[in-house]
Amino acid sequence: MDDRIRGDHYRVTDGERAHFLEQGYVHLRGLLTETEVAELETTYDRFLRREIEVPGRDYCDMAGDYGRDPEDYSIINVMLPRRYHPGWRGNVFERRAAAVVEQLCGDGMAIDYDQLLAKQPHRADAVFAWHQDMAYWPDTPDRRTATLWLAIDDSTERNGCMRFVPDTNSEDRLRPHRPQFGDRGESHALGTDLRPDDTPVAVPISRGDVTVHNERVLHGSGGNRTAGFRRAYILAFRSEDTVRIERELGFTHSHNDDGGVLEGVGLEGETR
Ligand SMILES: O=C(O)CCC(=O)C(=O)O
Protein backbone atom coordinates (compact mmCIF):
# COMPACT_ATOMS: atom_id res chain seq x y z
CA MET A 1 0.00 0.00 0.00
CA ASP A 2 1.10 3.54 -0.75
CA ASP A 3 2.86 5.05 2.26
CA ARG A 4 0.72 8.15 1.86
CA ILE A 5 -2.34 6.18 2.96
CA ARG A 6 -2.86 5.39 6.65
CA GLY A 7 -6.39 4.09 7.18
CA ASP A 8 -8.73 6.95 6.32
CA HIS A 9 -5.86 9.42 6.06
CA TYR A 10 -4.03 10.42 2.87
CA ARG A 11 -0.99 12.66 3.15
CA VAL A 12 -0.95 15.69 0.83
CA THR A 13 2.51 17.16 0.20
CA ASP A 14 3.33 20.85 0.59
CA GLY A 15 3.93 21.07 -3.16
CA GLU A 16 0.50 19.61 -3.94
CA ARG A 17 -1.20 21.99 -1.53
CA ALA A 18 0.63 24.96 -3.08
CA HIS A 19 -0.40 23.81 -6.58
CA PHE A 20 -4.05 23.62 -5.52
CA LEU A 21 -4.00 27.07 -3.90
CA GLU A 22 -2.09 28.76 -6.72
CA GLN A 23 -3.30 27.02 -9.87
CA GLY A 24 -6.81 26.12 -8.67
CA TYR A 25 -6.42 22.36 -9.09
CA VAL A 26 -4.11 19.47 -8.26
CA HIS A 27 -3.65 15.81 -9.24
CA LEU A 28 -3.33 13.38 -6.29
CA ARG A 29 -2.12 9.89 -7.16
CA GLY A 30 -3.50 6.71 -5.58
CA LEU A 31 -6.13 8.15 -3.26
CA LEU A 32 -7.87 4.77 -3.34
CA THR A 33 -6.41 1.31 -3.80
CA GLU A 34 -7.56 -1.04 -6.56
CA THR A 35 -9.60 -3.05 -4.05
CA GLU A 36 -11.33 0.08 -2.77
CA VAL A 37 -12.18 1.33 -6.27
CA ALA A 38 -13.47 -2.11 -7.29
CA GLU A 39 -15.87 -2.14 -4.35
CA LEU A 40 -17.28 1.30 -5.21
CA GLU A 41 -17.48 0.32 -8.88
CA THR A 42 -20.03 -2.42 -8.13
CA THR A 43 -22.51 0.15 -6.81
CA TYR A 44 -21.51 2.69 -9.46
CA ASP A 45 -22.50 0.27 -12.22
CA ARG A 46 -25.83 -0.47 -10.50
CA PHE A 47 -26.59 3.26 -10.88
CA LEU A 48 -25.65 3.11 -14.57
CA ARG A 49 -27.87 0.07 -15.12
CA ARG A 50 -30.63 1.97 -13.27
CA GLU A 51 -30.96 -0.74 -10.65
CA ILE A 52 -30.84 2.00 -8.03
CA GLU A 53 -33.69 4.39 -8.62
CA VAL A 54 -32.80 8.02 -9.23
CA PRO A 55 -35.91 10.14 -9.72
CA GLY A 56 -36.63 12.74 -12.39
CA ARG A 57 -33.89 15.05 -13.54
CA ASP A 58 -31.29 13.75 -11.13
CA TYR A 59 -30.62 11.14 -13.83
CA CYS A 60 -29.87 13.18 -16.93
CA ASP A 61 -27.43 13.97 -19.72
CA MET A 62 -24.88 16.75 -19.21
CA ALA A 63 -24.33 16.96 -22.98
CA GLY A 64 -27.96 17.37 -24.01
CA ASP A 65 -31.38 18.54 -22.86
CA TYR A 66 -33.68 16.89 -20.35
CA GLY A 67 -35.87 15.55 -23.18
CA ARG A 68 -33.15 13.28 -24.58
CA ASP A 69 -33.85 9.54 -24.63
CA PRO A 70 -31.74 7.97 -21.83
CA GLU A 71 -30.54 5.37 -24.37
CA ASP A 72 -28.94 8.24 -26.24
CA TYR A 73 -27.25 10.02 -23.30
CA SER A 74 -23.64 11.03 -23.99
CA ILE A 75 -22.63 12.00 -20.44
CA ILE A 76 -24.78 10.11 -17.94
CA ASN A 77 -25.13 12.33 -14.88
CA VAL A 78 -26.35 10.84 -11.60
CA MET A 79 -26.88 13.62 -9.06
CA LEU A 80 -26.73 12.94 -5.32
CA PRO A 81 -26.03 9.21 -5.30
CA ARG A 82 -25.61 9.23 -1.50
CA ARG A 83 -29.18 10.53 -1.20
CA TYR A 84 -30.58 7.70 -3.32
CA HIS A 85 -28.28 4.99 -1.96
CA PRO A 86 -27.71 5.83 1.73
CA GLY A 87 -25.44 2.80 2.01
CA TRP A 88 -22.76 4.89 0.30
CA ARG A 89 -22.63 7.48 3.09
CA GLY A 90 -19.36 7.28 4.94
CA ASN A 91 -17.70 5.13 2.27
CA VAL A 92 -13.93 5.04 1.89
CA PHE A 93 -13.89 7.76 -0.77
CA GLU A 94 -15.88 10.11 1.48
CA ARG A 95 -13.58 9.42 4.43
CA ARG A 96 -10.30 9.82 2.59
CA ALA A 97 -11.60 12.84 0.66
CA ALA A 98 -12.44 14.54 3.97
CA ALA A 99 -8.83 14.06 5.10
CA VAL A 100 -7.56 15.65 1.86
CA VAL A 101 -9.96 18.57 2.12
CA GLU A 102 -8.91 19.33 5.68
CA GLN A 103 -5.30 19.61 4.50
CA LEU A 104 -6.20 21.80 1.51
CA CYS A 105 -8.90 24.03 3.00
CA GLY A 106 -8.75 23.75 6.81
CA ASP A 107 -11.49 22.55 9.11
CA GLY A 108 -15.23 23.22 9.05
CA MET A 109 -15.74 21.71 5.59
CA ALA A 110 -18.66 19.44 4.62
CA ILE A 111 -19.85 17.42 1.65
CA ASP A 112 -22.07 19.71 -0.38
CA TYR A 113 -23.03 17.16 -3.04
CA ASP A 114 -21.91 14.02 -4.83
CA GLN A 115 -22.31 13.08 -8.47
CA LEU A 116 -21.44 10.40 -11.04
CA LEU A 117 -20.42 11.42 -14.56
CA ALA A 118 -20.03 8.59 -17.07
CA LYS A 119 -19.14 9.28 -20.69
CA GLN A 120 -20.50 6.60 -22.98
CA PRO A 121 -18.08 4.89 -25.37
CA HIS A 122 -17.63 6.32 -28.87
CA ARG A 123 -19.32 9.62 -28.10
CA ALA A 124 -17.44 12.52 -29.65
CA ASP A 125 -20.22 14.78 -28.35
CA ALA A 126 -19.61 13.81 -24.70
CA VAL A 127 -18.07 17.22 -24.22
CA PHE A 128 -18.31 18.99 -20.88
CA ALA A 129 -18.40 22.69 -21.74
CA TRP A 130 -15.80 25.07 -20.29
CA HIS A 131 -17.14 26.48 -17.04
CA GLN A 132 -16.40 27.64 -13.51
CA ASP A 133 -18.42 25.74 -10.91
CA MET A 134 -19.21 28.98 -9.14
CA ALA A 135 -21.38 29.93 -12.13
CA TYR A 136 -23.81 27.22 -11.01
CA TRP A 137 -23.84 28.10 -7.32
CA PRO A 138 -25.07 30.78 -4.95
CA ASP A 139 -22.55 33.29 -3.71
CA THR A 140 -21.64 32.97 -0.02
CA PRO A 141 -19.13 34.65 2.32
CA ASP A 142 -16.92 31.59 2.91
CA ARG A 143 -15.66 30.59 -0.54
CA ARG A 144 -13.55 27.60 0.39
CA THR A 145 -14.26 24.73 -2.00
CA ALA A 146 -12.58 21.47 -2.96
CA THR A 147 -14.16 19.17 -5.53
CA LEU A 148 -12.59 15.72 -5.76
CA TRP A 149 -12.96 13.96 -9.10
CA LEU A 150 -12.17 10.26 -8.71
CA ALA A 151 -11.26 8.24 -11.82
CA ILE A 152 -13.05 4.90 -11.90
CA ASP A 153 -11.47 4.30 -15.33
CA ASP A 154 -8.06 5.52 -16.41
CA SER A 155 -8.88 8.97 -17.68
CA THR A 156 -7.04 9.97 -20.85
CA GLU A 157 -7.07 12.68 -23.49
CA ARG A 158 -8.84 10.21 -25.83
CA ASN A 159 -11.69 9.39 -23.45
CA GLY A 160 -12.21 12.93 -22.17
CA CYS A 161 -10.08 13.61 -19.09
CA MET A 162 -10.37 16.82 -17.13
CA ARG A 163 -8.78 19.98 -18.53
CA PHE A 164 -8.04 23.08 -16.52
CA VAL A 165 -6.96 26.62 -17.32
CA PRO A 166 -4.45 27.17 -14.50
CA ASP A 167 -4.68 30.25 -12.34
CA THR A 168 -8.12 31.35 -13.61
CA ASN A 169 -9.17 30.90 -9.97
CA SER A 170 -7.40 34.16 -9.17
CA GLU A 171 -9.32 36.28 -11.70
CA ASP A 172 -11.38 39.12 -10.16
CA ARG A 173 -14.56 38.33 -12.02
CA LEU A 174 -16.41 35.19 -12.93
CA ARG A 175 -16.45 34.62 -16.70
CA PRO A 176 -19.82 35.13 -18.44
CA HIS A 177 -21.68 31.81 -18.80
CA ARG A 178 -24.70 30.84 -20.87
CA PRO A 179 -26.94 27.75 -21.01
CA GLN A 180 -25.74 25.16 -23.50
CA PHE A 181 -28.85 23.31 -24.64
CA GLY A 182 -31.93 25.55 -24.54
CA ASP A 183 -32.75 27.49 -21.40
CA ARG A 184 -32.10 26.31 -17.86
CA GLY A 185 -35.52 24.68 -17.63
CA GLU A 186 -34.52 22.42 -20.53
CA SER A 187 -30.99 21.46 -19.55
CA HIS A 188 -28.55 22.08 -16.74
CA ALA A 189 -25.25 22.70 -18.51
CA LEU A 190 -23.66 26.15 -18.57
CA GLY A 191 -20.62 27.08 -20.62
CA THR A 192 -18.26 29.91 -21.43
CA ASP A 193 -15.82 30.53 -24.29
CA LEU A 194 -12.07 30.27 -23.90
CA ARG A 195 -10.19 33.51 -24.45
CA PRO A 196 -7.29 33.64 -26.95
CA ASP A 197 -4.69 33.77 -24.17
CA ASP A 198 -6.17 30.86 -22.17
CA THR A 199 -3.81 27.88 -22.07
CA PRO A 200 -5.68 24.74 -21.04
CA VAL A 201 -3.83 21.82 -19.50
CA ALA A 202 -5.13 18.25 -19.94
CA VAL A 203 -4.76 16.17 -16.77
CA PRO A 204 -4.86 12.43 -17.56
CA ILE A 205 -5.08 10.38 -14.36
CA SER A 206 -5.20 6.68 -13.44
CA ARG A 207 -8.00 4.69 -11.86
CA GLY A 208 -7.97 5.46 -8.13
CA ASP A 209 -6.38 8.92 -8.60
CA VAL A 210 -8.23 12.19 -8.12
CA THR A 211 -8.04 15.70 -9.37
CA VAL A 212 -9.15 18.35 -6.87
CA HIS A 213 -10.34 21.75 -8.04
CA ASN A 214 -11.78 24.90 -6.55
CA GLU A 215 -14.99 26.71 -7.47
CA ARG A 216 -13.44 29.34 -9.73
CA VAL A 217 -10.89 27.52 -11.87
CA LEU A 218 -12.02 27.23 -15.49
CA HIS A 219 -12.36 23.58 -16.57
CA GLY A 220 -14.08 21.23 -18.99
CA SER A 221 -13.45 18.01 -20.90
CA GLY A 222 -13.57 16.61 -24.44
CA GLY A 223 -15.52 13.77 -26.04
CA ASN A 224 -14.93 10.05 -25.59
CA ARG A 225 -13.22 8.58 -28.66
CA THR A 226 -12.59 5.14 -27.14
CA ALA A 227 -14.53 1.88 -26.90
CA GLY A 228 -14.82 2.09 -23.10
CA PHE A 229 -16.65 4.24 -20.59
CA ARG A 230 -14.99 7.19 -18.87
CA ARG A 231 -16.49 6.99 -15.38
CA ALA A 232 -15.90 9.57 -12.63
CA TYR A 233 -17.24 9.83 -9.08
CA ILE A 234 -17.31 13.38 -7.73
CA LEU A 235 -17.47 14.73 -4.18
CA ALA A 236 -17.77 18.48 -3.70
CA PHE A 237 -16.89 19.99 -0.33
CA ARG A 238 -17.71 23.55 0.69
CA SER A 239 -17.65 25.20 4.08
CA GLU A 240 -20.30 24.12 6.58
CA ASP A 241 -21.51 27.71 6.61
CA THR A 242 -21.93 27.79 2.85
CA VAL A 243 -23.80 24.48 2.82
CA ARG A 244 -26.14 25.79 5.53
CA ILE A 245 -26.84 28.98 3.54
CA GLU A 246 -27.46 26.97 0.38
CA ARG A 247 -29.97 24.73 2.12
CA GLU A 248 -31.76 27.74 3.60
CA LEU A 249 -32.16 28.97 0.01
CA GLY A 250 -33.62 25.58 -0.94
CA PHE A 251 -30.51 24.79 -2.98
CA THR A 252 -29.48 21.13 -2.63
CA HIS A 253 -27.91 20.57 -6.11
CA SER A 254 -30.84 18.31 -7.01
CA HIS A 255 -32.11 19.11 -10.49
CA ASN A 256 -35.60 18.35 -9.13
CA ASP A 257 -35.67 21.17 -6.56
CA ASP A 258 -37.44 24.46 -7.15
CA GLY A 259 -34.26 26.00 -5.80
CA GLY A 260 -32.10 23.72 -7.99
CA VAL A 261 -31.49 26.47 -10.49
CA LEU A 262 -31.02 30.00 -9.26
CA GLU A 263 -32.32 32.40 -11.87
CA GLY A 264 -29.58 34.50 -13.38
CA VAL A 265 -26.75 32.99 -11.35
CA GLY A 266 -23.49 33.08 -13.28
CA LEU A 267 -25.10 34.18 -16.52
CA GLU A 268 -23.81 36.70 -19.01
CA GLY A 269 -23.99 40.26 -17.79
CA GLU A 270 -23.75 39.39 -14.13
CA THR A 271 -20.59 40.43 -12.33
CA ARG A 272 -19.23 38.85 -9.20
O1 LIG B 1 -16.45 15.04 -15.61
C1 LIG B 1 -16.23 16.02 -16.33
O2 LIG B 1 -15.81 15.90 -17.47
C2 LIG B 1 -16.47 17.42 -15.80
C3 LIG B 1 -16.71 17.44 -14.31
C4 LIG B 1 -16.81 18.81 -13.74
O3 LIG B 1 -16.88 19.79 -14.42
C5 LIG B 1 -16.82 18.98 -12.28
O4 LIG B 1 -16.80 17.98 -11.55
O5 LIG B 1 -16.85 20.15 -11.82
The ligand as a Gaussian input file, in Angstrom:
#p B3LYP/6-31G(d) Opt

LIG

0 1
 O      -16.450000      15.038000     -15.613000
 C      -16.227000      16.020000     -16.334000
 O      -15.810000      15.899000     -17.469000
 C      -16.465000      17.415000     -15.796000
 C      -16.708000      17.440000     -14.311000
 C      -16.812000      18.812000     -13.740000
 O      -16.879000      19.788000     -14.424000
 C      -16.825000      18.981000     -12.283000
 O      -16.802000      17.985000     -11.546000
 O      -16.850000      20.148000     -11.818000

